[in-house]
Amino acid sequence: MKKKMERYSERLAIFAIVTVLIVASVAITAYATDKQKPELTTKFKTNATNVNIPSNPNPILNSAIIWNNGGTFSGGGGYSSQWDQAYPFVSQVADDFILTDSMNVTDVHWWGLFWNGPPDYVEPCDFYIYFYADDGTGNAPTGAGMPDPSPTALRTYFFSQVSGLPLDPYGFYEYNVNLSPPFTANANVRYWIAIQAVFAFPPQFGWTNTSATQLHTAEQGFPLLGTAFWTTLSPAVDMAFYLTGEPASQYWKPSYDDYAPSGMPDFDQKQDNWTKVQTGQFTFCGSVAVANCFWWFDSKYNVPPGPAGDGMDQFPLVRDYLDQNPPLVGFDDHDPWNVNHINTPWGPAVGAPPATPQPFVPGHQAPGQVPSWGELVERLAWFLDTDGIRTGYGAFSGTKVTQMEQGIDAWLQSEHFQNQSTLADSLCEVTLKAPTFAKVESLVEKSEDVILLLGFWYENPPGSGQWFRCGGHYVTVAGVNSRDLQIAFSDPFFDNAEGGNPGRVLNGSIITHSPGHAANVHNDAGNVSHDIYPIVQPSPSPGGLWMLPTYPVSLNPGLCYDFNHQNIPDEFVNVSVPYPGGQIPLFTEVEYAIHISPWDYVWDYRGDVNIPGGDGNVNSADVTFIINYLFVHGPVPVPLSEADVNCDGNVNSADVAFLINYLFVYGPAPKCKIRVCDP
């Protein structure tokens, strides 16, 4: 009897909670009936006359003005350009520009205004800036007719909490942002720029227009209100903005004093018996390419820096693996012999490497903490399972893409800080199949390290459509050139620039760097041969989307014998066939990109829970769904995190109250910052 009464009391309590929430919801809904959200509009017209939109350089700008849409206007205002995922609606305004010289756009400066609600709800606010290609007509950007054209943008930038400078008494706000990396605009090419505020209505945001027009009139889309992407603004107006920039040129990965003084290192794979026993081929290009990346990041985060050999280590991506083997300049993670030491020759029967001492404590590192086994490249070869050293030696040649992914992740998880976090909480890895050149360029310029798997393909017989892959090779990207469509490599096998070909040759301060040097000379991370190649897109083979027509293996197909059957992705095993010789052309394709980067954060809009995957709207149906889940044993939201609208890691009545407040009392939008590796 007592248990029955307890269950009855529990049900009464649940019923009371649900009743209170429903009554509260009804009360708020009734209140909201008298306080309806204002009506959305595509534009807003002010009473301002002869307002000057400045065109003088601003002191906070990085470079000179390269495109100026300033001027004056009378009776103008703003055109809606806003993204509200919760309402939901998408509106954008885009305006075109053409530069006479190829330029890197470094800053965007614009004016905007708010209506249908006070700006202090959302100012400062988030913005997206999109750069679009022309659709080929000269009249509109790409993406016409889509509900949201932004996926077709050439480049997308997101800016969090941008503060505007109020321009009284007109109600305008003046904004400026720096583009990192810069957007490269080629000479005499029409581009379109769209600037879009990101917040929940109300209020609305509009990009301010000017009276004069240059090139084509601005275009707008607001599908919710019947304005399709893209619709020409009438009367003809331009949008108020200007761009600053500088001439486009080759971008190089930055240099760091301790110790990547020439940017991306360029270690050599042809040393210390780094071969597969059965074939005699050098097979460590994957391990060396990752070593380049790890060394560069380790140098970047080694703060405060010191001279190589000082024994100080501030970041554990690369540790001192020398044990008691004599260093070149000092027991240190950045001593050249920590890349590879002749006292630890490589062999397939070495067994697993000993673990590094944990947790890592920044500062001076006593020598001999890691028992002698092998140095950076050899330890990476074990983690990456090069030649099957970890899972079955000789089963394959080189490094599989999947094993490289797993090995990088395992390495990052193996190093612990004193607060129990690992390197995997600081850095992450993402693998992309058949990446575009634009994607690779973007990753490199965003301070991310990129490894490319090159595949060597031929059609036999020519014109038959039957394609074969003779081998593959990993390289690390050292720089990119968007204007001239070029890419620079730290190549584990070739030093093309040292042979007088395009690129740059730089010298370190530890080992003399002279022509005809031994392979271990590049273990001084300052000694590099950054080889530059033009890219051509599209490519004819099934390997990738772009190719390198002047890569040495394409110019001399006989070199493919050095890479036969190496680094084969699983999907290409059946077409892996040695090069047959003769005059059959060989194509160097970019098959995969593996990029290592710091974690990033983006907004994740939540609350759309009433059906799995959402119905595209956040409304009272979602409130009811969460109440049912919490108090009436209703279905679980899919995913459950979608119901955590207040971002505290729990789903409870606080989320119900938060969502009701957002929907009916103009409360904050249900959005949370989440961690992503490739935004």
C-alpha positions, 0 to 999 in steps of 0.5 A: 500500500505504501509503495502504491501511495509513493508511485501515486505521489510521484505521478501527481508530482509529474502531473503538477510539473507538466501542468505548471509548464503548460500553464506557463506556456499558455500564459506566455503565448497569450502575452505574446499575442499582444506582442507579436514579432514585427513583420519581416521586410526585404528592405528598410528606407531611412529619412536620411539625406545626403549621407556621406559614405566615407572613402578615405583609408581607415587607420585600422586597415591593413592595406590600401583601398583596392575597390571603393563603393563609397559615396553619398545617397539620398533617401537610402537605407538597407537591404536585408542580408541576414541568416536566422536558422531558428526562424528560419530564414535566409536573405543575402545581398551581393554586389560585384567588383572587378580588379585590374590586378591580381590582389589579396583582399585583406580587409572588408569595410561596410555599413549597415543598419537595424530595423524591426527592433532595437540593435542592442539586442544583437550588437555586436553580432556575428557575420558571414562574408561570402565571395562568389564567382559570377554565374557567367552572365555578368548579372548575378553570382552563382547559386541562382534559384537555390534556397541558400546559395552559400554552398557555391561560394568560392570562400566563406569567412565567419566573424564572431561578435563584430562591433559596429561604430554607431553613426548618429543621427542616422542609425547606421553602423560602420564595420571592419574585419580582417580576412585571414587568410586573404581572399585572392582575386585574379585580375579582370575577373568579376567577383561578388561579395555578400555580407550577412549578419547572423542572429535571431529575428527581431531585429532585422539587419540590412546592408546599407546601399549607396546611390551610385552604381559601379558595374552591375546593380546589387542582387538580393535573395529572400525566398521566405518573402518571395524574392528568389536568389538572385533578384536585381535590386530596383531602383538600381543601387550598389552596396556601401563597402570598400576592400583593401589589399595588396598584390597577390604572391606566393604564400609560404608557411611561416617560420619559427626560431625554435626551430623551423627557420625556413618555414615547413621543414624538408626532411629526406626519406633516403637515409638510414636504411628506411627501405622495405627489405623485400624490394629495397625501395625507400618507403618512408615518405609518409613518415617523413611527411608527417614528421615535417608537419609535427616539427613545424607545429612543435616549433610554432607552439614552443613558446618562449623559443630558444636555440636548438639544443638548449634542452628546453621543450614547451610542447610535446608533439616532438620529444627528445628521443636521443637517449644517450646517443650523442647529439649534434648541438645538444640534447633537445627535441630540435637537435638535427639528430633527433630526426634520425641518429646513425646509432639507431639503424632501422630494421623490421624486427625492432619491436614497439617503441618505448613510451615517453614519460607522462605527463609532459612538464614544460621546461628543461628536459633531462637527457635520457628520459626515453630509452634508445629505440629510434628517433622521430621519423622511425617512431612515426613509422611504427605509429603509421604502420609503414610497410606493415611494421606494426601489423605484419611486416611486408604485407604492403609497401609504404603507408596506407591512408587509413593507417596514417589517420589512425597513427596520427590520432594515436600519437596525439592521444599518447602525449598527456599534459599535467591537467590530464588533457592530451595533444588530441585536445589541441590538434586534430586530423582530417582526411579528404579524398580528391580535394580541390586545389581551392580547399588545399589552398584554404587549409594551408593558409589557415595555419593548417599543415597539409600532407598530399598523397600523389598518385601516378596514373597512366592509360593503357592503351592510350585512349582506351579508358583503362587507367592504372596506378603504378605507385604513390608518394606523400609530400608536405605542402610548404606554400601555395600561389592562388594567382598563378595556380602553383603549389610548393612541396617539401618533398621527401624524395626529390629536391627539385629546386636545388637542381635549378628548377622553380622553388626556393632553397634556404639554409639553416644555421647548424649543418652546411647546406651545399650542392650534392649534400648527403640525405641527413643534411636536411635534418637541420630543419632550416635546410630546405628545397621548397619545390614549386609546381604549376597545377592543372585542373581538371585531371584526366585520370580517376585519381583526383581532380587536379594534376601536376604536369611538371612533377618529375615522375610525369616528366620521366615516367621511368622514375615510377619504378622507385614508387611501384606498389607504394602507398596504395589506397584500398580502393586502388589495389585492383588497378595497381600495376607497374608502369609498362614503359614505352611512351605512355604518358604518366599523370601525377594526381592529388588523391588525398589530403591529410591535414593537421590543425588546431581545433576550431569553434562554430555556432551550432543552432539547436531546438529543432527536435520534434522529429529526428533530424528536425523539420526546419523550424523551431516553434512550440511543437519543439517545446511540447516535444521536450516536455513530453520527453522529460515528464511524460516518458515521450520519445528521446530527441534525436540527437539528444544534444539538439534539446540542450538549448542552453548549452549546459550539457544537460537536458532538463526543465531549464531548456524548456524555459530557455526555449519558451523565453526565446520563442515568446519573450525575445530571449537569446537564440538557442545556439552553442559553440561547438568544437570542429576540426574542419569548419 
